[in-house]
């Protein structure tokens, strides 16, 4: 009896506590790494089946034991274990799981689970993209994706897009630019898309990935997927950043006295009398009479140290189970490096303004029907100073004849504009930037896409159909407000007189108005239609997906010929338990660029993969490797971007051109225009074709903390459009183009990544390298006398010229060495290799020199870490085996426009250490195409650095926000190279392009 009473007594005190522990309600909020709520996250009591999900605001409530362990999970994030320890309120932050985020990969016309992908596809998240403070999206890709080759030739606001190739170049005639697809629709370019709109970017590299694009897939494909709505209450994000652009590299010109000193040396070397007296030279040295003996630093007079860049974006995301939306608006402004002068009546600087708008709407009409509506617009305004010379950049004028520091001042003593003494020189550049006006280009791109998906489950499980219609309207216009001349004056200090530089402009005339040509204003209309039948199902461990599709695309631009594409696409993919994978795909499509007989082609591809890590023998014996998959593909693709620039006729048709005139009939005033045969058409002409082979290995180690991918590719491009060169010109017309060129392109992509978390510190390191070496196999080149003269067997774009082997040492060396005929070299001039040993330097000695301008190797190294609210990331990017040829005023001793590099010129005293040839007023020997002016363009660049801080949640909540982050970042910060004069990504030539910019930026991200 006593025992029973004792038990009752104990239960009286303990049972309420036990019941309380079993029924304790735990409430909480689940947020992502930025502090935004995660609706739909799963909260599970470990060891039980009791669970709940978070609501639209990320909140949950669950009855749990006081010491229960909660498992919180959400797709794309690492699962967290939280011990309640009697707490009734929790705030749980989930970190992104990069492995999970990679699970779904965007492919051509759909998506696939990453473990089942057998093609060559590299992906980049929008978050990584937004770490770069650049204005043009293409400039944020370099160094981040294996297989992507990128060169930014210019830094001009609004015209600074990078040239992009995927796995190098495989043609010497056709275009090498990849096909751009945005949300399933082809676009001409992607550079002006606001990076805040981007969810992910995929690059498709091998045949299995691109064969479905048929005649447009050979150069690879870049697919951009924009952000979409999510279930939950509306979340407003505001991001703004302000940056400073600093010119990366400009030629360093000498002051007046130093320049004249070298100019005097040039005169004496050529046996001419120097036109300046010692007294005049002394005035230049002391600077005591600047009006008569100026020392004008034209770069300093017209350029500023930095320019402004601002960017703001506001977007709203949210939705319900029935409708989800993403709406974004953005504005970007970039200023240029030229100064603004008070006397200017117009805005004559370089600048760029861009307005972006996007609305993506997803509607669940009913359980079987989903509707998507995408609307976007990009409005651009590019402004630049009106040039003094048509077709030449204003920036290039800084290096031209007439802008020597000693030539003339900006202002004469009476305040009038100064002018050069030479009539062939350009007029005063400060006057030009003040008075000459501007050239302005407007471009508006409007896109609309509507798509519907209808599930056909009543026929069979997993079957659906999709119809998409898209429209694009691109409208461009130009406006110029300009003067071709203005009064400037030469000042004669000896007589204190002024003379008009150009008699045609004695007074300042009103501005003229220009609106461009009719073709500049012709709108471009693109319509795109896609009809798909999709199937996806699984039978036990067997998984099958299939796609059948009809596509149609039309481009209309004024009187130019319409460009039409029509085709059919098929794809079937099978995998067994994500262990064995097989896929076959094909595109049967064509283009009206070619005649009916050759307008269509069939482009098949096949791929397979084997995940050895899914085999029991592998799992049981190699436990430190999580993923080990081999895959391969082979197929045929096409390229109809074949370098035919004539948009008014079809390449397979012969043309007739106006020529001359003749009289006919009794009246002598009756004159008729004549016609002559122009281009001979080729009815058999067709597109380029490429056979692609790809073999790859994917591996992940140590719980996927280390990831590795290696891919080898072998591409063979044939039927390259070529103009016959082995047939003599005997008929007096241009021969038709034929399909007979061949190029092979081989190489590899390699990427290695590591991510981990130690305590509260998370970090990652990634590296990638790509190598692509092409060789011309056939281009109908006649057999030349020497092998080194042949382009066949060399790389596409291989430069040819004389090989410089140093400087002539003395007169005896000149007399006893092979040299160019009639060029009369002197000691100190460039000396060239006599390749054929005949004692004469001529065209037979012009062999391959240097490398093509497009490097064959590119690489990137990125990394970062986060701790508490702090985060840090960096990106190094570089390229190897590329060359840049410098010419004309950029490097030549151009009549007094001397640079610091010319201090290293050859003299008898510096013969052993000279780095520049002997100075001349003119020198046909030195200033020809030779290896001395062809410079190594290898470089390593600190491409991007960012540091940010996420404010404490409690502080942010007090001021009515969900999250707040500040950051500072930079682009193109440091460049290591051997070029020196210009940026290593600059194009070959005389320095026409606007220089690359270093960007420093600070920004703020707010979420409500």
HELIX and SHEET records of a PDB file:
HELIX    1   1 UNK A    2  UNK A   23  1                                  22    
HELIX    2   2 UNK A   98  UNK A  101  1                                   4    
HELIX    3   3 UNK A  114  UNK A  116  5                                   3    
HELIX    4   4 UNK A  126  UNK A  129  1                                   4    
HELIX    5   5 UNK A  137  UNK A  140  5                                   4    
HELIX    6   6 UNK A  195  UNK A  197  5                                   3    
HELIX    7   7 UNK A  207  UNK A  210  1                                   4    
HELIX    8   8 UNK A  211  UNK A  216  5                                   6    
HELIX    9   9 UNK A  256  UNK A  269  1                                  14    
HELIX   10  10 UNK A  278  UNK A  286  1                                   9    
HELIX   11  11 UNK A  298  UNK A  302  1                                   5    
HELIX   12  12 UNK A  394  UNK A  397  1                                   4    
HELIX   13  13 UNK A  429  UNK A  435  1                                   7    
HELIX   14  14 UNK A  519  UNK A  521  5                                   3    
HELIX   15  15 UNK A  596  UNK A  598  5                                   3    
HELIX   16  16 UNK A  612  UNK A  614  5                                   3    
HELIX   17  17 UNK A  616  UNK A  621  1                                   6    
HELIX   18  18 UNK A  787  UNK A  789  5                                   3    
HELIX   19  19 UNK A  811  UNK A  816  1                                   6    
HELIX   20  20 UNK A  843  UNK A  845  5                                   3    
HELIX   21  21 UNK A  888  UNK A  890  5                                   3    
HELIX   22  22 UNK A  900  UNK A  904  5                                   5    
HELIX   23  23 UNK A  931  UNK A  933  5                                   3    
HELIX   24  24 UNK A  953  UNK A  958  1                                   6    
SHEET    1   A 3 UNK A  59  UNK A  63  0                                        
SHEET    2   A 3 UNK A  25  UNK A  31 -1                                        
SHEET    3   A 3 UNK A  89  UNK A  93  1                                        
SHEET    1   B 4 UNK A  51  UNK A  53  0                                        
SHEET    2   B 4 UNK A  42  UNK A  45 -1                                        
SHEET    3   B 4 UNK A  69  UNK A  73 -1                                        
SHEET    4   B 4 UNK A  80  UNK A  83 -1                                        
SHEET    1   C 2 UNK A 104  UNK A 107  0                                        
SHEET    2   C 2 UNK A 110  UNK A 113 -1                                        
SHEET    1   D 5 UNK A 121  UNK A 125  0                                        
SHEET    2   D 5 UNK A 198  UNK A 204 -1                                        
SHEET    3   D 5 UNK A 221  UNK A 226 -1                                        
SHEET    4   D 5 UNK A 179  UNK A 182  1                                        
SHEET    5   D 5 UNK A 185  UNK A 187 -1                                        
SHEET    1   E 2 UNK A 148  UNK A 151  0                                        
SHEET    2   E 2 UNK A 163  UNK A 166 -1                                        
SHEET    1   F23 UNK A 512  UNK A 514  0                                        
SHEET    2   F23 UNK A 463  UNK A 482 -1                                        
SHEET    3   F23 UNK A 437  UNK A 455 -1                                        
SHEET    4   F23 UNK A 369  UNK A 385 -1                                        
SHEET    5   F23 UNK A 351  UNK A 366 -1                                        
SHEET    6   F23 UNK A 323  UNK A 335 -1                                        
SHEET    7   F23 UNK A 307  UNK A 319 -1                                        
SHEET    8   F23 UNK A 232  UNK A 247 -1                                        
SHEET    9   F23 UNK A 997  UNK A1007 -1                                        
SHEET   10   F23 UNK A 963  UNK A 977 -1                                        
SHEET   11   F23 UNK A 939  UNK A 950 -1                                        
SHEET   12   F23 UNK A 870  UNK A 880 -1                                        
SHEET   13   F23 UNK A 857  UNK A 867 -1                                        
SHEET   14   F23 UNK A 761  UNK A 778 -1                                        
SHEET   15   F23 UNK A 737  UNK A 758 -1                                        
SHEET   16   F23 UNK A 706  UNK A 723 -1                                        
SHEET   17   F23 UNK A 688  UNK A 701 -1                                        
SHEET   18   F23 UNK A 625  UNK A 639 -1                                        
SHEET   19   F23 UNK A 600  UNK A 611 -1                                        
SHEET   20   F23 UNK A 580  UNK A 591 -1                                        
SHEET   21   F23 UNK A 563  UNK A 576 -1                                        
SHEET   22   F23 UNK A 542  UNK A 557 -1                                        
SHEET   23   F23 UNK A 524  UNK A 539 -1                                        
SHEET    1   G 2 UNK A 489  UNK A 492  0                                        
SHEET    2   G 2 UNK A 497  UNK A 500 -1                                        
SHEET    1   H 2 UNK A 656  UNK A 663  0                                        
SHEET    2   H 2 UNK A 671  UNK A 677 -1                                        
SHEET    1   I 2 UNK A 800  UNK A 801  0                                        
SHEET    2   I 2 UNK A 847  UNK A 848 -1                                        
SHEET    1   J 2 UNK A 804  UNK A 807  0                                        
SHEET    2   J 2 UNK A 830  UNK A 832 -1                                        
SHEET    1   K 2 UNK A 819  UNK A 820  0                                        
SHEET    2   K 2 UNK A 840  UNK A 841  1                                        
SHEET    1   L 2 UNK A 883  UNK A 885  0                                        
SHEET    2   L 2 UNK A 934  UNK A 936 -1                                        
END                                                                             
